[in-house]
Amino acid sequence: MNWKRNIQVLDLEPTDRLELLCRKCGKLRWLTGEELLNRPDAKYLWLEDVERRARCRQRGCGGTMRMAMPGQDETSSFVGGIA
Ligand SMILES: [Zn+2]
């Protein structure tokens, strides 16, 4: 199941934080629920669409971003290390 297709910006809490990682240069930036909720054009987007539209802000990069939400990462790449 892809959580990005099941969560709409409207469902987010202002305090929620999403992680956006640039696929090209690896730059990480945080997107808050508040930031998204304040954008009238973003309100009805699914997180999948937000991810698709996100672009790296690093000068000269403009790469696409990979979205992750702490605790909801479907790749579970680090879970084994904690247990
Ligand atoms: Zn980048």
PDB file of the backbone (N, CA, C, O) and the ligand in Angstrom, with CONECT records:
HET     ZN  A 101       1
ATOM      1  N   MET A   1       0.841  -1.202   0.000  1.00  0.00           N
ATOM      2  CA  MET A   1       0.000   0.000   0.000  1.00  0.00           C
ATOM      3  C   MET A   1       0.874   1.250   0.000  1.00  0.00           C
ATOM      4  O   MET A   1       1.865   1.344   0.724  1.00  0.00           O
ATOM      5  N   ASN A   2       0.482   2.186  -0.819  1.00  0.00           N
ATOM      6  CA  ASN A   2       1.249   3.416  -0.900  1.00  0.00           C
ATOM      7  C   ASN A   2       0.552   4.527  -0.110  1.00  0.00           C
ATOM      8  O   ASN A   2      -0.481   5.050  -0.529  1.00  0.00           O
ATOM      9  N   TRP A   3       1.128   4.871   1.025  1.00  0.00           N
ATOM     10  CA  TRP A   3       0.497   5.872   1.892  1.00  0.00           C
ATOM     11  C   TRP A   3       0.400   7.234   1.220  1.00  0.00           C
ATOM     12  O   TRP A   3      -0.461   8.041   1.568  1.00  0.00           O
ATOM     13  N   LYS A   4       1.275   7.489   0.262  1.00  0.00           N
ATOM     14  CA  LYS A   4       1.237   8.792  -0.409  1.00  0.00           C
ATOM     15  C   LYS A   4      -0.037   8.971  -1.235  1.00  0.00           C
ATOM     16  O   LYS A   4      -0.437  10.092  -1.548  1.00  0.00           O
ATOM     17  N   ARG A   5      -0.667   7.845  -1.581  1.00  0.00           N
ATOM     18  CA  ARG A   5      -1.919   7.927  -2.348  1.00  0.00           C
ATOM     19  C   ARG A   5      -3.119   7.929  -1.434  1.00  0.00           C
ATOM     20  O   ARG A   5      -4.249   8.087  -1.898  1.00  0.00           O
ATOM     21  N   ASN A   6      -2.901   7.756  -0.145  1.00  0.00           N
ATOM     22  CA  ASN A   6      -4.011   7.681   0.803  1.00  0.00           C
ATOM     23  C   ASN A   6      -4.085   8.879   1.731  1.00  0.00           C
ATOM     24  O   ASN A   6      -5.018   9.000   2.525  1.00  0.00           O
ATOM     25  N   ILE A   7      -3.124   9.747   1.635  1.00  0.00           N
ATOM     26  CA  ILE A   7      -3.128  10.934   2.489  1.00  0.00           C
ATOM     27  C   ILE A   7      -3.200  12.171   1.617  1.00  0.00           C
ATOM     28  O   ILE A   7      -2.397  12.362   0.704  1.00  0.00           O
ATOM     29  N   GLN A   8      -4.182  13.008   1.920  1.00  0.00           N
ATOM     30  CA  GLN A   8      -4.354  14.254   1.214  1.00  0.00           C
ATOM     31  C   GLN A   8      -3.764  15.353   2.090  1.00  0.00           C
ATOM     32  O   GLN A   8      -3.674  15.203   3.309  1.00  0.00           O
ATOM     33  N   VAL A   9      -3.363  16.452   1.469  1.00  0.00           N
ATOM     34  CA  VAL A   9      -2.803  17.555   2.246  1.00  0.00           C
ATOM     35  C   VAL A   9      -3.766  17.980   3.354  1.00  0.00           C
ATOM     36  O   VAL A   9      -3.342  18.327   4.457  1.00  0.00           O
ATOM     37  N   LEU A  10      -5.061  17.951   3.050  1.00  0.00           N
ATOM     38  CA  LEU A  10      -6.075  18.318   4.047  1.00  0.00           C
ATOM     39  C   LEU A  10      -6.042  17.427   5.285  1.00  0.00           C
ATOM     40  O   LEU A  10      -6.457  17.843   6.367  1.00  0.00           O
ATOM     41  N   ASP A  11      -5.549  16.203   5.122  1.00  0.00           N
ATOM     42  CA  ASP A  11      -5.494  15.259   6.239  1.00  0.00           C
ATOM     43  C   ASP A  11      -4.325  15.516   7.178  1.00  0.00           C
ATOM     44  O   ASP A  11      -4.273  14.976   8.284  1.00  0.00           O
ATOM     45  N   LEU A  12      -3.403  16.332   6.734  1.00  0.00           N
ATOM     46  CA  LEU A  12      -2.207  16.565   7.540  1.00  0.00           C
ATOM     47  C   LEU A  12      -2.502  17.482   8.721  1.00  0.00           C
ATOM     48  O   LEU A  12      -3.404  18.318   8.674  1.00  0.00           O
ATOM     49  N   GLU A  13      -1.728  17.305   9.766  1.00  0.00           N
ATOM     50  CA  GLU A  13      -1.749  18.243  10.877  1.00  0.00           C
ATOM     51  C   GLU A  13      -0.682  19.293  10.582  1.00  0.00           C
ATOM     52  O   GLU A  13       0.335  18.991   9.958  1.00  0.00           O
ATOM     53  N   PRO A  14      -0.914  20.533  11.034  1.00  0.00           N
ATOM     54  CA  PRO A  14       0.092  21.586  10.794  1.00  0.00           C
ATOM     55  C   PRO A  14       1.464  21.200  11.335  1.00  0.00           C
ATOM     56  O   PRO A  14       2.489  21.666  10.838  1.00  0.00           O
ATOM     57  N   THR A  15       1.476  20.347  12.353  1.00  0.00           N
ATOM     58  CA  THR A  15       2.751  19.975  12.974  1.00  0.00           C
ATOM     59  C   THR A  15       3.430  18.791  12.284  1.00  0.00           C
ATOM     60  O   THR A  15       4.567  18.451  12.609  1.00  0.00           O
ATOM     61  N   ASP A  16       2.734  18.166  11.334  1.00  0.00           N
ATOM     62  CA  ASP A  16       3.352  17.046  10.616  1.00  0.00           C
ATOM     63  C   ASP A  16       4.544  17.525   9.806  1.00  0.00           C
ATOM     64  O   ASP A  16       4.556  18.633   9.271  1.00  0.00           O
ATOM     65  N   ARG A  17       5.541  16.659   9.732  1.00  0.00           N
ATOM     66  CA  ARG A  17       6.717  17.029   8.944  1.00  0.00           C
ATOM     67  C   ARG A  17       7.011  15.950   7.921  1.00  0.00           C
ATOM     68  O   ARG A  17       7.067  14.762   8.239  1.00  0.00           O
ATOM     69  N   LEU A  18       7.198  16.391   6.685  1.00  0.00           N
ATOM     70  CA  LEU A  18       7.535  15.478   5.607  1.00  0.00           C
ATOM     71  C   LEU A  18       8.968  15.740   5.189  1.00  0.00           C
ATOM     72  O   LEU A  18       9.450  16.873   5.170  1.00  0.00           O
ATOM     73  N   GLU A  19       9.618  14.658   4.862  1.00  0.00           N
ATOM     74  CA  GLU A  19      11.012  14.752   4.450  1.00  0.00           C
ATOM     75  C   GLU A  19      11.070  14.667   2.929  1.00  0.00           C
ATOM     76  O   GLU A  19      10.470  13.776   2.328  1.00  0.00           O
ATOM     77  N   LEU A  20      11.789  15.591   2.315  1.00  0.00           N
ATOM     78  CA  LEU A  20      11.976  15.530   0.870  1.00  0.00           C
ATOM     79  C   LEU A  20      13.464  15.408   0.588  1.00  0.00           C
ATOM     80  O   LEU A  20      14.268  16.263   0.960  1.00  0.00           O
ATOM     81  N   LEU A  21      13.798  14.323  -0.078  1.00  0.00           N
ATOM     82  CA  LEU A  21      15.202  14.071  -0.372  1.00  0.00           C
ATOM     83  C   LEU A  21      15.404  14.152  -1.882  1.00  0.00           C
ATOM     84  O   LEU A  21      14.704  13.493  -2.652  1.00  0.00           O
ATOM     85  N   CYS A  22      16.361  14.961  -2.288  1.00  0.00           N
ATOM     86  CA  CYS A  22      16.625  15.120  -3.721  1.00  0.00           C
ATOM     87  C   CYS A  22      17.248  13.834  -4.271  1.00  0.00           C
ATOM     88  O   CYS A  22      18.224  13.312  -3.732  1.00  0.00           O
ATOM     89  N   ARG A  23      16.651  13.340  -5.366  1.00  0.00           N
ATOM     90  CA  ARG A  23      17.167  12.118  -5.975  1.00  0.00           C
ATOM     91  C   ARG A  23      18.465  12.369  -6.716  1.00  0.00           C
ATOM     92  O   ARG A  23      19.205  11.436  -7.027  1.00  0.00           O
ATOM     93  N   LYS A  24      18.736  13.627  -6.994  1.00  0.00           N
ATOM     94  CA  LYS A  24      19.897  13.957  -7.817  1.00  0.00           C
ATOM     95  C   LYS A  24      21.119  14.318  -6.961  1.00  0.00           C
ATOM     96  O   LYS A  24      22.201  13.756  -7.136  1.00  0.00           O
ATOM     97  N   CYS A  25      20.928  15.266  -6.031  1.00  0.00           N
ATOM     98  CA  CYS A  25      22.090  15.733  -5.259  1.00  0.00           C
ATOM     99  C   CYS A  25      22.031  15.299  -3.801  1.00  0.00           C
ATOM    100  O   CYS A  25      22.994  15.504  -3.061  1.00  0.00           O
ATOM    101  N   GLY A  26      20.906  14.696  -3.367  1.00  0.00           N
ATOM    102  CA  GLY A  26      20.834  14.204  -2.000  1.00  0.00           C
ATOM    103  C   GLY A  26      20.491  15.246  -0.964  1.00  0.00           C
ATOM    104  O   GLY A  26      20.499  14.958   0.233  1.00  0.00           O
ATOM    105  N   LYS A  27      20.186  16.462  -1.407  1.00  0.00           N
ATOM    106  CA  LYS A  27      19.825  17.525  -0.480  1.00  0.00           C
ATOM    107  C   LYS A  27      18.500  17.203   0.203  1.00  0.00           C
ATOM    108  O   LYS A  27      17.531  16.807  -0.445  1.00  0.00           O
ATOM    109  N   LEU A  28      18.475  17.380   1.517  1.00  0.00           N
ATOM    110  CA  LEU A  28      17.274  17.088   2.293  1.00  0.00           C
ATOM    111  C   LEU A  28      16.608  18.384   2.724  1.00  0.00           C
ATOM    112  O   LEU A  28      17.266  19.313   3.193  1.00  0.00           O
ATOM    113  N   ARG A  29      15.285  18.432   2.557  1.00  0.00           N
ATOM    114  CA  ARG A  29      14.577  19.562   3.158  1.00  0.00           C
ATOM    115  C   ARG A  29      13.269  19.079   3.757  1.00  0.00           C
ATOM    116  O   ARG A  29      12.712  18.058   3.354  1.00  0.00           O
ATOM    117  N   TRP A  30      12.798  19.840   4.727  1.00  0.00           N
ATOM    118  CA  TRP A  30      11.580  19.475   5.428  1.00  0.00           C
ATOM    119  C   TRP A  30      10.430  20.318   4.932  1.00  0.00           C
ATOM    120  O   TRP A  30      10.570  21.510   4.659  1.00  0.00           O
ATOM    121  N   LEU A  31       9.294  19.667   4.823  1.00  0.00           N
ATOM    122  CA  LEU A  31       8.077  20.346   4.436  1.00  0.00           C
ATOM    123  C   LEU A  31       7.107  20.127   5.586  1.00  0.00           C
ATOM    124  O   LEU A  31       6.853  18.987   5.973  1.00  0.00           O
ATOM    125  N   THR A  32       6.567  21.200   6.133  1.00  0.00           N
ATOM    126  CA  THR A  32       5.629  21.037   7.238  1.00  0.00           C
ATOM    127  C   THR A  32       4.191  21.004   6.736  1.00  0.00           C
ATOM    128  O   THR A  32       3.889  21.528   5.663  1.00  0.00           O
ATOM    129  N   GLY A  33       3.306  20.385   7.516  1.00  0.00           N
ATOM    130  CA  GLY A  33       1.896  20.365   7.188  1.00  0.00           C
ATOM    131  C   GLY A  33       1.377  21.789   7.083  1.00  0.00           C
ATOM    132  O   GLY A  33       0.573  22.104   6.205  1.00  0.00           O
ATOM    133  N   GLU A  34       1.835  22.636   7.972  1.00  0.00           N
ATOM    134  CA  GLU A  34       1.409  24.030   7.981  1.00  0.00           C
ATOM    135  C   GLU A  34       1.738  24.718   6.654  1.00  0.00           C
ATOM    136  O   GLU A  34       0.920  25.441   6.086  1.00  0.00           O
ATOM    137  N   GLU A  35       2.943  24.473   6.187  1.00  0.00           N
ATOM    138  CA  GLU A  35       3.402  25.076   4.935  1.00  0.00           C
ATOM    139  C   GLU A  35       2.494  24.670   3.770  1.00  0.00           C
ATOM    140  O   GLU A  35       2.121  25.499   2.941  1.00  0.00           O
ATOM    141  N   LEU A  36       2.148  23.385   3.723  1.00  0.00           N
ATOM    142  CA  LEU A  36       1.295  22.886   2.641  1.00  0.00           C
ATOM    143  C   LEU A  36      -0.136  23.382   2.772  1.00  0.00           C
ATOM    144  O   LEU A  36      -0.773  23.741   1.782  1.00  0.00           O
ATOM    145  N   LEU A  37      -0.639  23.397   4.014  1.00  0.00           N
ATOM    146  CA  LEU A  37      -2.027  23.813   4.243  1.00  0.00           C
ATOM    147  C   LEU A  37      -2.225  25.289   3.921  1.00  0.00           C
ATOM    148  O   LEU A  37      -3.340  25.716   3.622  1.00  0.00           O
ATOM    149  N   ASN A  38      -1.166  26.057   3.979  1.00  0.00           N
ATOM    150  CA  ASN A  38      -1.261  27.482   3.674  1.00  0.00           C
ATOM    151  C   ASN A  38      -1.222  27.773   2.185  1.00  0.00           C
ATOM    152  O   ASN A  38      -1.398  28.914   1.758  1.00  0.00           O
ATOM    153  N   ARG A  39      -0.991  26.735   1.403  1.00  0.00           N
ATOM    154  CA  ARG A  39      -0.956  26.927  -0.050  1.00  0.00           C
ATOM    155  C   ARG A  39      -2.307  26.513  -0.620  1.00  0.00           C
ATOM    156  O   ARG A  39      -2.625  25.324  -0.649  1.00  0.00           O
ATOM    157  N   PRO A  40      -3.105  27.472  -1.073  1.00  0.00           N
ATOM    158  CA  PRO A  40      -4.464  27.153  -1.561  1.00  0.00           C
ATOM    159  C   PRO A  40      -4.439  26.120  -2.685  1.00  0.00           C
ATOM    160  O   PRO A  40      -5.364  25.316  -2.798  1.00  0.00           O
ATOM    161  N   ASP A  41      -3.428  26.126  -3.492  1.00  0.00           N
ATOM    162  CA  ASP A  41      -3.385  25.206  -4.630  1.00  0.00           C
ATOM    163  C   ASP A  41      -2.958  23.804  -4.222  1.00  0.00           C
ATOM    164  O   ASP A  41      -3.077  22.869  -5.014  1.00  0.00           O
ATOM    165  N   ALA A  42      -2.466  23.643  -3.004  1.00  0.00           N
ATOM    166  CA  ALA A  42      -1.955  22.341  -2.586  1.00  0.00           C
ATOM    167  C   ALA A  42      -2.962  21.556  -1.737  1.00  0.00           C
ATOM    168  O   ALA A  42      -2.823  20.345  -1.572  1.00  0.00           O
ATOM    169  N   LYS A  43      -3.950  22.229  -1.212  1.00  0.00           N
ATOM    170  CA  LYS A  43      -4.875  21.633  -0.252  1.00  0.00           C
ATOM    171  C   LYS A  43      -5.460  20.288  -0.665  1.00  0.00           C
ATOM    172  O   LYS A  43      -5.542  19.365   0.146  1.00  0.00           O
ATOM    173  N   TYR A  44      -5.863  20.182  -1.919  1.00  0.00           N
ATOM    174  CA  TYR A  44      -6.572  18.982  -2.347  1.00  0.00           C
ATOM    175  C   TYR A  44      -5.672  17.982  -3.060  1.00  0.00           C
ATOM    176  O   TYR A  44      -6.146  17.019  -3.661  1.00  0.00           O
ATOM    177  N   LEU A  45      -4.399  18.219  -2.986  1.00  0.00           N
ATOM    178  CA  LEU A  45      -3.460  17.282  -3.612  1.00  0.00           C
ATOM    179  C   LEU A  45      -3.222  16.084  -2.708  1.00  0.00           C
ATOM    180  O   LEU A  45      -3.231  16.196  -1.482  1.00  0.00           O
ATOM    181  N   TRP A  46      -3.008  14.930  -3.342  1.00  0.00           N
ATOM    182  CA  TRP A  46      -2.535  13.779  -2.598  1.00  0.00           C
ATOM    183  C   TRP A  46      -1.033  13.951  -2.420  1.00  0.00           C
ATOM    184  O   TRP A  46      -0.375  14.635  -3.204  1.00  0.00           O
ATOM    185  N   LEU A  47      -0.507  13.329  -1.390  1.00  0.00           N
ATOM    186  CA  LEU A  47       0.923  13.504  -1.144  1.00  0.00           C
ATOM    187  C   LEU A  47       1.763  13.012  -2.319  1.00  0.00           C
ATOM    188  O   LEU A  47       2.860  13.507  -2.580  1.00  0.00           O
ATOM    189  N   GLU A  48       1.213  12.026  -3.016  1.00  0.00           N
ATOM    190  CA  GLU A  48       1.883  11.526  -4.208  1.00  0.00           C
ATOM    191  C   GLU A  48       2.082  12.649  -5.239  1.00  0.00           C
ATOM    192  O   GLU A  48       3.123  12.738  -5.890  1.00  0.00           O
ATOM    193  N   ASP A  49       1.061  13.499  -5.365  1.00  0.00           N
ATOM    194  CA  ASP A  49       1.145  14.607  -6.313  1.00  0.00           C
ATOM    195  C   ASP A  49       2.093  15.687  -5.815  1.00  0.00           C
ATOM    196  O   ASP A  49       2.805  16.321  -6.594  1.00  0.00           O
ATOM    197  N   VAL A  50       2.087  15.886  -4.489  1.00  0.00           N
ATOM    198  CA  VAL A  50       3.008  16.861  -3.911  1.00  0.00           C
ATOM    199  C   VAL A  50       4.441  16.431  -4.201  1.00  0.00           C
ATOM    200  O   VAL A  50       5.290  17.241  -4.572  1.00  0.00           O
ATOM    201  N   GLU A  51       4.687  15.142  -4.024  1.00  0.00           N
ATOM    202  CA  GLU A  51       6.020  14.617  -4.277  1.00  0.00           C
ATOM    203  C   GLU A  51       6.409  14.804  -5.746  1.00  0.00           C
ATOM    204  O   GLU A  51       7.531  15.198  -6.062  1.00  0.00           O
ATOM    205  N   ARG A  52       5.460  14.514  -6.629  1.00  0.00           N
ATOM    206  CA  ARG A  52       5.742  14.602  -8.055  1.00  0.00           C
ATOM    207  C   ARG A  52       6.066  16.031  -8.474  1.00  0.00           C
ATOM    208  O   ARG A  52       6.865  16.256  -9.383  1.00  0.00           O
ATOM    209  N   ARG A  53       5.433  17.000  -7.798  1.00  0.00           N
ATOM    210  CA  ARG A  53       5.642  18.406  -8.163  1.00  0.00           C
ATOM    211  C   ARG A  53       6.868  19.015  -7.510  1.00  0.00           C
ATOM    212  O   ARG A  53       7.381  20.033  -7.972  1.00  0.00           O
ATOM    213  N   ALA A  54       7.333  18.401  -6.449  1.00  0.00           N
ATOM    214  CA  ALA A  54       8.444  18.981  -5.698  1.00  0.00           C
ATOM    215  C   ALA A  54       9.730  18.955  -6.522  1.00  0.00           C
ATOM    216  O   ALA A  54      10.045  17.974  -7.196  1.00  0.00           O
ATOM    217  N   ARG A  55      10.444  20.044  -6.446  1.00  0.00           N
ATOM    218  CA  ARG A  55      11.732  20.113  -7.118  1.00  0.00           C
ATOM    219  C   ARG A  55      12.783  20.632  -6.137  1.00  0.00           C
ATOM    220  O   ARG A  55      12.493  21.454  -5.267  1.00  0.00           O
ATOM    221  N   CYS A  56      13.985  20.142  -6.296  1.00  0.00           N
ATOM    222  CA  CYS A  56      15.079  20.572  -5.441  1.00  0.00           C
ATOM    223  C   CYS A  56      15.335  22.062  -5.626  1.00  0.00           C
ATOM    224  O   CYS A  56      15.323  22.582  -6.742  1.00  0.00           O
ATOM    225  N   ARG A  57      15.567  22.740  -4.496  1.00  0.00           N
ATOM    226  CA  ARG A  57      15.773  24.186  -4.572  1.00  0.00           C
ATOM    227  C   ARG A  57      17.251  24.553  -4.640  1.00  0.00           C
ATOM    228  O   ARG A  57      17.600  25.731  -4.719  1.00  0.00           O
ATOM    229  N   GLN A  58      18.102  23.560  -4.610  1.00  0.00           N
ATOM    230  CA  GLN A  58      19.520  23.858  -4.722  1.00  0.00           C
ATOM    231  C   GLN A  58      19.787  24.531  -6.062  1.00  0.00           C
ATOM    232  O   GLN A  58      19.249  24.126  -7.092  1.00  0.00           O
ATOM    233  N   ARG A  59      20.613  25.549  -6.034  1.00  0.00           N
ATOM    234  CA  ARG A  59      20.914  26.265  -7.256  1.00  0.00           C
ATOM    235  C   ARG A  59      21.471  25.319  -8.326  1.00  0.00           C
ATOM    236  O   ARG A  59      22.434  24.589  -8.088  1.00  0.00           O
ATOM    237  N   GLY A  60      20.849  25.348  -9.498  1.00  0.00           N
ATOM    238  CA  GLY A  60      21.362  24.554 -10.611  1.00  0.00           C
ATOM    239  C   GLY A  60      21.015  23.077 -10.556  1.00  0.00           C
ATOM    240  O   GLY A  60      21.433  22.317 -11.430  1.00  0.00           O
ATOM    241  N   CYS A  61      20.251  22.645  -9.538  1.00  0.00           N
ATOM    242  CA  CYS A  61      19.930  21.227  -9.450  1.00  0.00           C
ATOM    243  C   CYS A  61      18.556  20.957 -10.060  1.00  0.00           C
ATOM    244  O   CYS A  61      18.458  20.426 -11.166  1.00  0.00           O
ATOM    245  N   GLY A  62      17.488  21.325  -9.333  1.00  0.00           N
ATOM    246  CA  GLY A  62      16.135  21.135  -9.857  1.00  0.00           C
ATOM    247  C   GLY A  62      15.748  19.680 -10.002  1.00  0.00           C
ATOM    248  O   GLY A  62      14.853  19.355 -10.782  1.00  0.00           O
ATOM    249  N   GLY A  63      16.407  18.795  -9.263  1.00  0.00           N
ATOM    250  CA  GLY A  63      16.106  17.368  -9.327  1.00  0.00           C
ATOM    251  C   GLY A  63      14.751  17.042  -8.719  1.00  0.00           C
ATOM    252  O   GLY A  63      14.176  17.859  -8.001  1.00  0.00           O
ATOM    253  N   THR A  64      14.240  15.845  -9.006  1.00  0.00           N
ATOM    254  CA  THR A  64      12.991  15.418  -8.397  1.00  0.00           C
ATOM    255  C   THR A  64      13.264  14.939  -6.982  1.00  0.00           C
ATOM    256  O   THR A  64      14.378  14.538  -6.644  1.00  0.00           O
ATOM    257  N   MET A  65      12.221  14.991  -6.162  1.00  0.00           N
ATOM    258  CA  MET A  65      12.378  14.668  -4.750  1.00  0.00           C
ATOM    259  C   MET A  65      11.682  13.363  -4.390  1.00  0.00           C
ATOM    260  O   MET A  65      10.691  12.974  -5.007  1.00  0.00           O
ATOM    261  N   ARG A  66      12.225  12.701  -3.376  1.00  0.00           N
ATOM    262  CA  ARG A  66      11.591  11.512  -2.837  1.00  0.00           C
ATOM    263  C   ARG A  66      11.029  11.883  -1.477  1.00  0.00           C
ATOM    264  O   ARG A  66      11.749  12.401  -0.623  1.00  0.00           O
ATOM    265  N   MET A  67       9.746  11.620  -1.271  1.00  0.00           N
ATOM    266  CA  MET A  67       9.106  12.001  -0.027  1.00  0.00           C
ATOM    267  C   MET A  67       9.089  10.862   0.983  1.00  0.00           C
ATOM    268  O   MET A  67       8.871   9.704   0.628  1.00  0.00           O
ATOM    269  N   ALA A  68       9.316  11.201   2.219  1.00  0.00           N
ATOM    270  CA  ALA A  68       9.207  10.224   3.293  1.00  0.00           C
ATOM    271  C   ALA A  68       8.582  10.907   4.502  1.00  0.00           C
ATOM    272  O   ALA A  68       8.808  12.092   4.747  1.00  0.00           O
ATOM    273  N   MET A  69       7.802  10.153   5.246  1.00  0.00           N
ATOM    274  CA  MET A  69       7.248  10.673   6.486  1.00  0.00           C
ATOM    275  C   MET A  69       7.779   9.785   7.600  1.00  0.00           C
ATOM    276  O   MET A  69       7.609   8.567   7.555  1.00  0.00           O
ATOM    277  N   PRO A  70       8.416  10.375   8.592  1.00  0.00           N
ATOM    278  CA  PRO A  70       8.953   9.552   9.673  1.00  0.00           C
ATOM    279  C   PRO A  70       7.882   8.624  10.247  1.00  0.00           C
ATOM    280  O   PRO A  70       6.806   9.078  10.634  1.00  0.00           O
ATOM    281  N   GLY A  71       8.178   7.335  10.301  1.00  0.00           N
ATOM    282  CA  GLY A  71       7.225   6.365  10.826  1.00  0.00           C
ATOM    283  C   GLY A  71       6.333   5.761   9.761  1.00  0.00           C
ATOM    284  O   GLY A  71       5.630   4.787  10.032  1.00  0.00           O
ATOM    285  N   GLN A  72       6.343   6.316   8.551  1.00  0.00           N
ATOM    286  CA  GLN A  72       5.477   5.782   7.511  1.00  0.00           C
ATOM    287  C   GLN A  72       6.267   5.418   6.260  1.00  0.00           C
ATOM    288  O   GLN A  72       5.702   5.322   5.170  1.00  0.00           O
ATOM    289  N   ASP A  73       7.525   5.223   6.412  1.00  0.00           N
ATOM    290  CA  ASP A  73       8.355   4.916   5.259  1.00  0.00           C
ATOM    291  C   ASP A  73       8.130   3.474   4.810  1.00  0.00           C
ATOM    292  O   ASP A  73       8.473   2.535   5.529  1.00  0.00           O
ATOM    293  N   GLU A  74       7.561   3.302   3.635  1.00  0.00           N
ATOM    294  CA  GLU A  74       7.216   1.962   3.171  1.00  0.00           C
ATOM    295  C   GLU A  74       8.437   1.103   2.852  1.00  0.00           C
ATOM    296  O   GLU A  74       8.325  -0.117   2.727  1.00  0.00           O
ATOM    297  N   THR A  75       9.591   1.730   2.721  1.00  0.00           N
ATOM    298  CA  THR A  75      10.780   0.933   2.416  1.00  0.00           C
ATOM    299  C   THR A  75      11.296   0.230   3.668  1.00  0.00           C
ATOM    300  O   THR A  75      11.955  -0.804   3.570  1.00  0.00           O
ATOM    301  N   SER A  76      11.000   0.785   4.844  1.00  0.00           N
ATOM    302  CA  SER A  76      11.406   0.185   6.107  1.00  0.00           C
ATOM    303  C   SER A  76      12.880  -0.195   6.125  1.00  0.00           C
ATOM    304  O   SER A  76      13.263  -1.209   6.709  1.00  0.00           O
ATOM    305  N   SER A  77      13.683   0.608   5.498  1.00  0.00           N
ATOM    306  CA  SER A  77      15.088   0.245   5.326  1.00  0.00           C
ATOM    307  C   SER A  77      15.877   0.244   6.632  1.00  0.00           C
ATOM    308  O   SER A  77      16.890  -0.446   6.744  1.00  0.00           O
ATOM    309  N   PHE A  78      15.424   1.003   7.606  1.00  0.00           N
ATOM    310  CA  PHE A  78      16.203   1.107   8.820  1.00  0.00           C
ATOM    311  C   PHE A  78      15.581   0.412  10.029  1.00  0.00           C
ATOM    312  O   PHE A  78      16.172   0.397  11.108  1.00  0.00           O
ATOM    313  N   VAL A  79      14.397  -0.159   9.854  1.00  0.00           N
ATOM    314  CA  VAL A  79      13.674  -0.743  10.981  1.00  0.00           C
ATOM    315  C   VAL A  79      14.464  -1.884  11.628  1.00  0.00           C
ATOM    316  O   VAL A  79      14.518  -2.004  12.852  1.00  0.00           O
ATOM    317  N   GLY A  80      15.074  -2.719  10.781  1.00  0.00           N
ATOM    318  CA  GLY A  80      15.815  -3.856  11.303  1.00  0.00           C
ATOM    319  C   GLY A  80      16.917  -3.465  12.268  1.00  0.00           C
ATOM    320  O   GLY A  80      17.184  -4.174  13.238  1.00  0.00           O
ATOM    321  N   GLY A  81      17.548  -2.349  12.006  1.00  0.00           N
ATOM    322  CA  GLY A  81      18.640  -1.902  12.846  1.00  0.00           C
ATOM    323  C   GLY A  81      18.208  -1.490  14.222  1.00  0.00           C
ATOM    324  O   GLY A  81      18.985  -1.592  15.172  1.00  0.00           O
ATOM    325  N   ILE A  82      16.980  -1.025  14.356  1.00  0.00           N
ATOM    326  CA  ILE A  82      16.498  -0.560  15.648  1.00  0.00           C
ATOM    327  C   ILE A  82      16.072  -1.725  16.535  1.00  0.00           C
ATOM    328  O   ILE A  82      16.360  -1.751  17.731  1.00  0.00           O
ATOM    329  N   ALA A  83      15.373  -2.699  15.920  1.00  0.00           N
ATOM    330  CA  ALA A  83      14.898  -3.861  16.662  1.00  0.00           C
ATOM    331  C   ALA A  83      16.091  -4.703  17.111  1.00  0.00           C
ATOM    332  O   ALA A  83      15.910  -5.735  17.757  1.00  0.00           O
TER     333      ALA A  83
HETATM  334 ZN    ZN A 101      19.169  18.531  -5.708  1.00  0.00          ZN2+
END
